[in-house]
Amino acid sequence: MTDRERFDATMHYRPVDRCPICDFGFWDETVPEWHKQGLPTKVEWNSRAEVSTDTWFGMDCYCAGGTPNVDLQPGFEWYVIEDLGDHEIVQQGDGVRVLRKKWLGSIPHHVSHLLTDRDSWREHYLPKLNPDTPERYRGDWDAAVAEWKNPNRDVPMTVSCGSLFGRLRDWMGLENIAVVPYDDPDWFEEMVTTLADCVIGTLHRTLETGVKFESGSMWEDMCYSGGPLLGPEHFKRFLVPHYRRITDLLRKYGVDIVWIDCDGKIDALLPLWLDAGVNCMFPIEVGTWHADPIKYRKEYGKDLRLIGGFDKHILQGARSEILAEIERLVPLVEDGGFIPLPDHRVPPDVPYESYLYYLHEARRVWGQGINLKPSPALENFSQ
């Protein structure tokens, strides 16, 4: 089977030759650290590198992108405002100024926000959310569409469906976005509607080309260790109707797998996403938030698809722990509707040899040694 056929069969509980073997990538510092531990320097986490990590590790593809930009267009200028040695203050492409570490930096600290009120929204952000902005669409649009429509395409394509809350949280900051639904619900609804309209507009143009996408993908990151950043009542009132607009449009064009990337404790929102037509959760963070893909499947059955669910923190531990985590997920692999992978990007404190062991055992146990892609990384690997 091709990656495309395997993804489609897995997500629809049809017979499949084996489980997809995939990853979610790495921290920026991970691959350079692994270069010191034996990973050839020609290998980079970049599809344009001499050798990509996907090629080196023999990974399958679960979501090839390249579809229109549904974010701010054009983005703001990115530049360093102040160099503070180990840290620096930068303005990001979303207009937010942050303090970030130069090394081992995961989530930067917000310093200030350009989006603070209705006036700044309408002056700086609203004009950048026009779905008809030509720059949203690749310069080689016609050639790209022809490639996507190729009946022999062997990778699954996902069409980007944006964000309804996560981007607003980024642009305004957590404290500011937390009070807007209470202090000015009309303005909050205006912003959410604008984001949804931008997505709907780009989706219409994209889906009308006749491309058969295997999935639609969204990003929110709107939960933390204790639960959602927006309460279920507000989520249901403001967000669910627009999720339905998006998922109804996708299904009209035959896209019935819609997955959302949301970190944190998603339990309170999961049934609402399902009701809104979002039927696949990713990356299901086990080690940090104690999520459990097995528990979710028991609770929601096969209506819910899952991607992720392998505790990445275990990759720092003993090989016996790594193998036990792989074997723990076998029942879900056999059940279908599930693609196991480390539950977020692999950090640099995971030894390269430990990752190779994980990869070797994942291919043996989940992949059963069937139709696996060549993995130069494992050619000389010894357990």
Secondary structure, 3 states (H helix, E strand, C coil): CCHHHHHHHHHCCCCCCCCCCCCCCECCCHHHHHHCCCCCCCEECCCCCCEEHHHHHCCCCCCECCCCCCCCCCCCCCEEEEECCCEEEEECCCCCEEEEECCCCCCCEEEECCCCCHHHHHHHHHHHHCCCCHHHCCCCHHHHHHHHCCCCCCCCEEEECCCCCHHHHHHHCHHHHHHHHHHCHHHHHHHHHHHHHHHHHHHHHHHCCCCCCCEEEEECCCEECCEECCCHHHHHHHHHHHHHHHHHHHHHCCCCCEEEECCCCCCCCHHHHHHCCCCEEECCCHHHHCCCHHHHHHHHHHHCEEEEEECHHHHHCCHHHHHHHHHHCHHHHHHCCEEEEECCCECCCCCHHHHHHHHHHHHHHCCCCCCCCCCHHHCCCCC
